[in-house]
Amino acid sequence: MNIKITDIATAKPDFQLSQKKLLGMIRRKRRLSRAEDVLYKRFLLDKGIETRNFAVSRSRDLFIEDPDNLITRFQKEAARLSVSAIKKCLQRSAIHKKAIDCIIVTTCTGYLCPGLTSYIIEEAGLREDIFAVDIAGMGCGGALPAIWSAYNFLKAHKESTAIVVSTEISSAAIFWDESPGIILSNSIFADGSAVCIMTNKKGAAGFRIVDYLSKISPEHRDKLRFETKDSKLRNVISPDVPRIAGGMIKDIIKKLLKRNGLKQNDIMSWAVHPGGRKVLDSMQETMKLKDSDLNYSRDILRRYGNMSSPSALFVLGSIFRSVKTKKGDLCILTSFGAGFSGYAALLSYE
């Protein structure tokens, strides 16, 4: 059965800040120690990111730390961004909202019960009998296991259509303290949503899912994760993340290519999660990728920062719409996340 990603749409909040402007705001709003100021200046003025978008109506909302306020904003803005991306994707694909049989939603920046699917189904007007699954706790890599979950639904249900929604309101998981990991987190993460349509119907054009592989390394669990402190999510990011991610993704892709009888130079495009400049540098060095292989990833990082789970789909969407993408081109979609976890999918444009 040919199961394909037939379209990808994205949505981002309207409120945008340059990294330089945000540095000035943090200096005014926070009493920074000399060490904090040095790190914020280093991270925010790094050449990898220029602007980020946040689901707030005014800049001072970024400094609100009340847990109730944060989760309320997460619920409202995550649903709004998700529905915006869904409507864009369905309209562009000329698919009626009632024709969607399955929705898989992934997020990690806020906890809801019922999950985001409940709010999205209502606001987007999807069917009440739709197969709905919420995936939480997978971090930046969440979009790939969500795609694989939709793949397995479509494998079991002929003539069906599914949507995968990856939405993060990273600014609703904001935390302020002096640790370098928190300063880095506050300097790179942003808000956004990405939606992809998947179907097993004949005649559909798009990226056919050829194969998928993942890896979990619990020994590195504490290197990249959320913890709860003062009733809020607090991001934990180790300086070892670029090295661990580079090695893990290299291992996954090597196995994925080998079992499909392929070599690395058979891959025409790379949709690599733009986790940060050092992450992409590590990926490029470890996997011996050309500068051009990461152009799409670096462009998304530069314009939007690291949006966590939607980011890899933002990159794949850029490749999907590129005039350079031709029939038969092979693409690797890859990301990593909390756990420590890594994922890769082999795609073929048909």
PEBELVEN-V308774 format. One record per backbone hydrogen bond with DSSP energy under -0.5 kcal/mol. CO is the residue of the C=O (numbers start at 1). NH is the residue of the N-H. If there is no record, write none. Layout:
co=CO nh=NH
co=CO nh=NH
This chain:
co=1 nh=3
co=2 nh=4
co=3 nh=209
co=4 nh=6
co=4 nh=199
co=5 nh=207
co=7 nh=197
co=9 nh=195
co=11 nh=193
co=14 nh=16
co=15 nh=54
co=17 nh=52
co=18 nh=22
co=19 nh=23
co=20 nh=24
co=21 nh=25
co=22 nh=26
co=23 nh=27
co=24 nh=28
co=25 nh=29
co=26 nh=30
co=30 nh=32
co=33 nh=37
co=34 nh=38
co=35 nh=39
co=36 nh=40
co=37 nh=41
co=38 nh=42
co=39 nh=43
co=40 nh=44
co=41 nh=45
co=43 nh=46
co=46 nh=49
co=50 nh=19
co=52 nh=17
co=53 nh=191
co=54 nh=15
co=54 nh=56
co=58 nh=61
co=59 nh=62
co=60 nh=63
co=61 nh=64
co=66 nh=70
co=67 nh=71
co=68 nh=72
co=69 nh=73
co=70 nh=74
co=71 nh=75
co=72 nh=76
co=73 nh=77
co=74 nh=78
co=75 nh=79
co=76 nh=80
co=77 nh=81
co=78 nh=82
co=79 nh=83
co=80 nh=84
co=81 nh=85
co=82 nh=86
co=83 nh=87
co=84 nh=88
co=85 nh=89
co=86 nh=90
co=87 nh=91
co=88 nh=92
co=89 nh=93
co=90 nh=94
co=90 nh=95
co=91 nh=94
co=96 nh=99
co=97 nh=100
co=99 nh=101
co=101 nh=131
co=102 nh=163
co=103 nh=133
co=104 nh=165
co=105 nh=135
co=106 nh=167
co=107 nh=137
co=110 nh=112
co=115 nh=118
co=115 nh=119
co=116 nh=120
co=117 nh=121
co=118 nh=122
co=119 nh=123
co=120 nh=124
co=121 nh=125
co=121 nh=126
co=127 nh=130
co=130 nh=132
co=131 nh=103
co=133 nh=105
co=135 nh=107
co=138 nh=141
co=139 nh=142
co=141 nh=144
co=141 nh=145
co=142 nh=146
co=143 nh=147
co=144 nh=148
co=145 nh=149
co=146 nh=150
co=147 nh=151
co=148 nh=152
co=149 nh=153
co=150 nh=154
co=151 nh=155
co=152 nh=156
co=153 nh=156
co=153 nh=157
co=160 nh=200
co=161 nh=101
co=161 nh=102
co=162 nh=198
co=163 nh=104
co=164 nh=196
co=165 nh=106
co=165 nh=167
co=166 nh=194
co=168 nh=170
co=168 nh=192
co=169 nh=172
co=170 nh=173
co=171 nh=174
co=175 nh=177
co=179 nh=183
co=180 nh=184
co=181 nh=185
co=182 nh=186
co=183 nh=187
co=184 nh=187
co=184 nh=188
co=185 nh=188
co=185 nh=189
co=188 nh=306
co=190 nh=170
co=192 nh=168
co=193 nh=11
co=194 nh=166
co=195 nh=9
co=196 nh=164
co=197 nh=6
co=197 nh=7
co=198 nh=162
co=199 nh=4
co=201 nh=204
co=206 nh=208
co=206 nh=350
co=207 nh=5
co=208 nh=210
co=208 nh=348
co=211 nh=346
co=213 nh=344
co=215 nh=342
co=217 nh=220
co=218 nh=221
co=220 nh=223
co=220 nh=224
co=221 nh=224
co=223 nh=238
co=224 nh=339
co=225 nh=236
co=227 nh=229
co=227 nh=234
co=229 nh=232
co=232 nh=229
co=234 nh=227
co=235 nh=237
co=236 nh=225
co=238 nh=241
co=240 nh=244
co=241 nh=245
co=242 nh=246
co=243 nh=247
co=244 nh=248
co=245 nh=249
co=246 nh=250
co=247 nh=251
co=248 nh=252
co=249 nh=253
co=250 nh=254
co=251 nh=255
co=252 nh=256
co=253 nh=257
co=254 nh=258
co=255 nh=259
co=256 nh=260
co=257 nh=260
co=257 nh=262
co=258 nh=261
co=263 nh=266
co=264 nh=267
co=266 nh=330
co=269 nh=332
co=270 nh=272
co=271 nh=334
co=273 nh=275
co=276 nh=280
co=277 nh=281
co=278 nh=282
co=279 nh=283
co=280 nh=284
co=281 nh=285
co=282 nh=286
co=283 nh=287
co=284 nh=288
co=284 nh=289
co=290 nh=293
co=290 nh=294
co=291 nh=294
co=292 nh=295
co=294 nh=298
co=295 nh=299
co=296 nh=300
co=297 nh=301
co=298 nh=302
co=299 nh=303
co=300 nh=304
co=300 nh=305
co=301 nh=305
co=302 nh=50
co=302 nh=51
co=304 nh=53
co=305 nh=307
co=306 nh=190
co=307 nh=310
co=308 nh=311
co=310 nh=313
co=310 nh=314
co=311 nh=315
co=312 nh=316
co=313 nh=317
co=314 nh=318
co=315 nh=319
co=316 nh=320
co=317 nh=321
co=319 nh=322
co=322 nh=325
co=326 nh=329
co=329 nh=349
co=330 nh=268
co=330 nh=269
co=331 nh=333
co=331 nh=347
co=332 nh=271
co=332 nh=334
co=333 nh=345
co=334 nh=273
co=335 nh=343
co=337 nh=340
co=337 nh=341
co=340 nh=217
co=341 nh=337
co=342 nh=215
co=343 nh=335
co=344 nh=213
co=345 nh=333
co=345 nh=347
co=346 nh=210
co=346 nh=211
co=347 nh=331
co=348 nh=208
co=348 nh=350
co=349 nh=328
